[in-house]
Amino acid sequence: MAALIIVSCSATYFINEYYHHKISETIDGTISSIESNSGLRHYKFERLNGYKLIKPLVFAEPIEESSKYSDIKIKLTNFIEQLKSQQKLISASVYLRDFDQGEWMCINDTETYYPGSLIKVPGLLTYLKMSEKNPDVLERNLVFNSPHKTIPNQTFNSKQIESGKPYSVRQLLKYMISYSDNNATYLLNKNVDLTAFHKLFEDLNIPTLSIFNSKITAKNFSVFFKVLFNASYLNRENSEFAVELLKECDFKLGMVKGLPVNTVVAHKFGEMGDETTRQLHESGLIYINNTPYLLTIMTKGYDVKDLPEIIGNISKLVYQDFINKGIN
């Protein structure tokens, strides 16, 4: 199966002509990273290349982690270490970012994980980007004939498409994202434009995932949700459509369980592993009134049934920290 992934965006910052800029290009030339000293802090700007007169902003954020999140980082680090000592967790990474100030923090930012069904998010972005060149893409009908031996099993299952029945790509995206249906994903992967998929990673400056090398960090995966929230990679209509599908994700055992009832969450989970090590991850946009934040949690453990509760408890601690700081 084709592995699919992408990266997201953030708040923007104004720089006037008196600032001194340091510009560095990536090897493939698709992104410019700009560091600017605005007097107090340094900011990183990611911009798309490939245009003659413009360089669209993908996202911007402080280079350094925010001291605002130092307390919650300590709490979460202690919580993770406690679970490791209890043999309930092998490791975990957490990425947190707000959208009002663009401030962030990350725990275990270099640890890599197999994304599992999280790769369905870049798959979604790829198809929606394809549709911006050819609107008929989303209305194309595809038929799932029979289960394929390469389709992986899941611990947490929901609705699935039926064999022999035609579905539009738009419907299949719904099954893939909201219900994490591997049958729909298999059908979409068979028909995806791999050039558009690879360009997605190049544009967002993320190492391309493949079935042979499909590890990613929590920080890198979070880019997908940044660009969706900021509508800085897809157009506004497609960005809104993507987040609506993520909002309808029916996995409620992890991040959502750690939040008050009726909290709006646009999220996706993914699982992976073997007989000795299990991985479960979740990433999403959490809306507290008018102050949304992005949270990505990646975990490795011994029993996949322990991991949803751990993710839920981390989500709860982060939410309580936001409330205690008066962000509501």
C-alpha positions, -999 to +999 in steps of 0.1 A: +000+000+000+012+035-008+020+053+024+008+088+027+017+118+049+021+156+051+028+186+072+008+215+087+009+252+095+008+280+120+003+316+129+021+343+108+043+372+120+049+406+103+085+415+095+093+450+083+121+461+060+145+470+088+148+434+101+179+413+091+170+380+075+189+348+072+175+327+043+185+291+037+171+269+009+164+231+012+182+209-012+151+203-034+144+241-034+107+237-024+109+255+010+127+285+023+135+287+060+139+322+073+152+331+107+145+367+119+156+384+150+126+406+160+144+420+191+131+394+216+127+361+198+137+343+167+110+330+143+111+304+116+092+309+084+084+281+059+076+293+024+067+275-008+091+281-038+083+274-074+067+308-082+082+337-101+071+367-080+057+353-047+067+329-020+035+318-002+038+314+036+032+278+048+036+285+085+056+306+109+065+300+146+091+308+172+123+287+168+125+281+206+100+263+227+077+285+248+084+289+285+046+292+289+045+254+285+074+245+308+051+234+337+030+211+316+061+197+299+075+187+333+042+172+343+039+152+311+075+141+313+071+128+348+038+111+339+055+093+310+085+083+331+061+069+358+043+047+332+076+035+318+087+024+353+054+006+357+060-013+324+029+002+308+048+023+283+081+020+264+082+056+252+060+085+242+063+119+224+040+149+228+038+180+206+016+209+217+010+242+198-015+270+202-027+291+172-031+325+189+006+331+195+021+302+176+039+290+208+048+253+212+066+226+231+076+190+224+087+160+244+110+134+228+110+154+196+135+132+178+119+098+185+103+082+154+072+060+152+054+040+126+023+062+119-002+034+111-035+050+101-021+085+106-008+082+071-044+085+060-042+123+067-015+129+041-035+107+018-065+130+023-044+161+015-030+145-016-065+137-030-078+172-022-047+188-038-054+167-069-089+179-069-078+215-071-063+208-106-091+184-116-124+189-096-138+157-112-114+137-091-137+137-060-167+125-080-150+096-097-166+062-087-144+033-076-155-003-067-140-024-040-142-060-053-128-081-025-105-080+006-068-080-004-041-098+016-021-067+020-049-048+039-038-047+076-061-056+104-070-031+131-078-034+168-102-005+167-127-010+138-157+010+126-177+012+094-164-003+062-173-001+025-191-030+010-176-053-017-190-048-052-206-014-044-194+018-062-183+047-041-172+082-051-137+093-040-154+119-018-173+091+000-142+070+002-123+099+019-151+100+045-147+063+052-109+065+053-108+095+077-139+094+098-141+056+102-104+047+095-116+021+070-086+002+056-107-011+027-115+024+015-078+034+021-066+004-001-089+015-029-078+051-027-041+042-025-045+021-057-057+052-076-037+080-061-013+102-081+021+092-066+037+123-081+012+145-061+019+124-030+056+129-032+053+166-040+032+170-008+062+159+013+086+180-007+064+211-004+060+207+033+097+198+038+090+164+055+109+132+047+087+112+023+072+081+039+070+048+022+060+013+031+098+006+034+107+036+055+076+049+072+087+065+105+079+100+115+082+123+146+053+138+164+066+173+155+068+165+118+034+149+117+018+179+133+026+200+102-003+184+084-027+198+110-010+232+110-015+236+072-051+224+074-060+248+102-043+277+084-056+267+050-021+274+037-016+244+015-051+235+003-076+261-007-101+272+020-129+250+008-108+219+008-092+227+041-126+231+057-138+199+041-108+180+054-112+193+090-149+185+089-140+148+081-115+148+109-141+163+133-163+133+125-137+107+135-155+082+156-126+070+177-135+081+212-112+060+234-081+082+235-077+120+232-115+127+232-120+107+264-097+130+283-118+161+274-152+174+286-182+161+268-191+180+236-156+194+232-150+199+194-121+178+183-108+172+147-085+143+150-071+110+136-056+080+154-032+053+141-020+020+154+009-003+145+030-030+160+039-066+164+036-092+192+061-075+215+056-038+208+024-019+201+021+017+190-009+039+192-010+076+182-034+104+179-032+140+166-058+167+164-072+202+167-089+208+200-112+238+202-117+256+236-142+283+226-122+306+203-088+293+213-079+261+194-047+242+200-029+213+183-019+182+202-001+152+188+006+121+211+026+091+199+031+061+221+049+027+222+038+001+247+034-036+254-004-039+252-024-018+228-054-018+252-034+003+277-025+030+252-059+047+246-061+055+284-026+069+284-034+091+255-066+102+272-048+111+304-022+131+285-050+149+267-067+157+300-035+171+316-029+194+286-066+206+286-064+213+324-033+233+319-050+255+293-080+260+316-057+268+346-039+294+325-072+311+318-072+302+281-109+295+275 
